[in-house]
Structure formats: structure tokens, C-alpha cells
Amino acid sequence: MPEIPVMIITAPWTDEQVRHLNEQQNDGRFHPYTCGGSRMDEAHMAYAKQNGGDHGQLVATKDGWICPVCGYRQKTFMARAI
């Protein structure tokens, strides 16, 4: 079976990409993008307990990923070219 190439998509992202990424973060089929900071600290764990999702689960915005707890940012996501 041929390997499908992976593309790195850098922010800014479209409204459609943001919607799709946030849906994917919560659908449970993939491990979500998570905070590169101290995602296992008390604040991140409390947020996840109250709001659901993984500890340090990032939220997609037009400007990239952001951690709602500590403000960590990431500007890329990986997409399969099909």
C-alpha cells in the first residue's frame, strides 16, 4: 500500500480548518493536540476535569492552537494529502 504524504499546515487557518480541527480534537478518534507546557500540573488537570478532553488539550483558532489554561501556542498541524 502506498504511503500517503503528510503536509504541515501553518497558521493563519481558515474558518473551515478551525472548525474541523476543533471537531477532531473532541471526536475521540485521534489523540488531541496538547499543550507543550506543564500539561499535567494541577491547573491543566482541573480544567480538563471541568471541561472534558485531555489534560492540556489545545483549542484551534485562526492564529493557531492555544492552550486555554496557560496560553501555550502552536502554529502548525499535520494533514494527510489525499
N, C-alpha and C positions, 0 to 999 in steps of 0.2 A: 504494500500500500504506500503510495507516495506521501511524503511529509508535506504538511500544509505550512507555508511560511508564516511567520509571526511579524506583525508590524507594531512599532512603538508609536503611539499617538500622543502628541504633546499638546497641552492646553495652549490657547483657549479652545474649549469644546463647544459644539452646537447644543441647542436645547434638546434635540433628539438624542445626542450622545449622553448628555447629563441624565435624562430620563431613563434611558436604557441602563446606564451604569448603576444608578440608584436602585432600579428594579433588580438587577443582577446581584447587587450587594445583599439583598434580602430574600432571594428565592431559594437559598439553601443548596443549589446545585454545585456551586463553586465556593472555595474558601474566599472570603471577602478580602479586599484590600484593607490593610490595617496600619495603625499608627507606627511610625518608626521611632517614637519616643518610648517612654516607660508605660507601655500599654497594660501592664499587669499591676500597676500601682492602684492604690485604694480609689482614687478619683475615677479612673477608667473602668474599674470593676463595678463601682456604684452606678455609673452612667449606663453600662450595659445591663445591669440588673433592672434598672428603672425603665429603660427604653428598648430593651431587647437587642439582639445582634451580638456580635463577637466583641470581646474587650478591645477597645481602640478601633472599632470599625469606622472607616473613613466615609465621608459624605462627598459625593461628586457635585461640583459647581462649575460654572463656565470657566473659572480660573484654575481648575484642577481639584484634586482631592483636598479635603481639610478634616482634621480631627476636631469634633465638636467639644472635646474636653480640654485639650492643651494647645490647639491651634497649629499643630504639625501640618505641613503642606507637602504635597507631591504633585508634580506636573505631568505625569505620564501614566498611560495604561497600555496593556498589550492586547492586540486584536489579531485574530486569525484572518488571513486573506483567503477568502473563498470565492 
